[in-house]
């Protein structure tokens, strides 16, 4: 499964602060992300999750619905 939404990213990392730290950005930058993440952001989140060994937890996240 791929991270598709900001909510899924938060569920994987635990907090927006953790995402910000992993991506070396501010929480304010994350607050500007759309709920459905563009590919460039999804790729960065997935890479950061991979580096932190979080990818095994992805299968437990709910699938996002395509609109």
C-alpha positions as CSV (number, residue, x, y, z in Angstrom):
1,X,0.0,0.0,0.0
2,X,1.1,3.5,-0.7
3,X,0.5,6.5,1.5
4,X,-2.2,8.6,-0.2
5,X,-3.4,11.1,2.4
6,X,-2.0,13.4,5.1
7,X,-4.1,11.4,7.7
8,X,-2.4,8.1,6.6
9,X,1.0,9.7,7.0
10,X,0.1,11.0,10.5
11,X,-1.1,7.5,11.4
12,X,2.1,5.9,10.2
13,X,4.5,8.4,11.9
14,X,2.3,9.0,15.0
15,X,2.4,12.8,14.9
16,X,2.8,15.7,12.4
17,X,5.9,16.7,14.5
18,X,7.4,13.3,13.7
19,X,6.7,13.7,10.0
20,X,8.2,17.2,10.0
21,X,11.3,15.9,11.8
22,X,11.7,13.0,9.3
23,X,11.4,15.3,6.3
24,X,13.3,18.2,7.9
25,X,10.5,20.6,7.3
26,X,8.2,22.5,9.7
27,X,4.8,21.5,10.9
28,X,3.5,24.7,9.2
29,X,4.6,23.3,5.9
30,X,2.7,20.1,6.6
31,X,-0.4,22.1,7.5
32,X,-0.3,23.5,3.9
33,X,-0.4,20.0,2.3
34,X,-3.7,19.0,0.7
35,X,-5.4,16.0,2.3
36,X,-4.8,13.9,-0.8
37,X,-1.0,14.1,-1.2
38,X,0.7,14.8,-4.6
39,X,3.1,12.2,-5.8
40,X,6.2,14.2,-4.9
41,X,5.1,14.5,-1.2
42,X,4.0,10.9,-1.1
43,X,7.4,9.8,-2.4
44,X,9.2,11.8,0.3
45,X,6.9,10.4,3.1
46,X,7.4,6.8,1.9
47,X,11.2,7.3,1.7
48,X,11.3,8.7,5.2
49,X,9.1,5.9,6.5
50,X,11.4,3.4,4.8
51,X,14.5,4.9,6.4
52,X,12.8,4.6,9.8
53,X,11.6,1.1,9.4
54,X,8.0,2.0,9.4
55,X,6.9,0.4,6.2
56,X,5.8,-2.8,7.9
57,X,3.1,-0.7,9.5
58,X,1.7,0.5,6.2
59,X,-0.4,-2.6,5.7
60,X,-2.4,-1.8,8.8
61,X,-3.5,1.7,7.5
62,X,-6.9,1.9,5.9
63,X,-7.0,2.3,2.1
64,X,-7.9,5.7,0.8
65,X,-10.9,6.1,-1.4
66,X,-10.4,7.6,-4.9
67,X,-12.6,10.5,-5.6
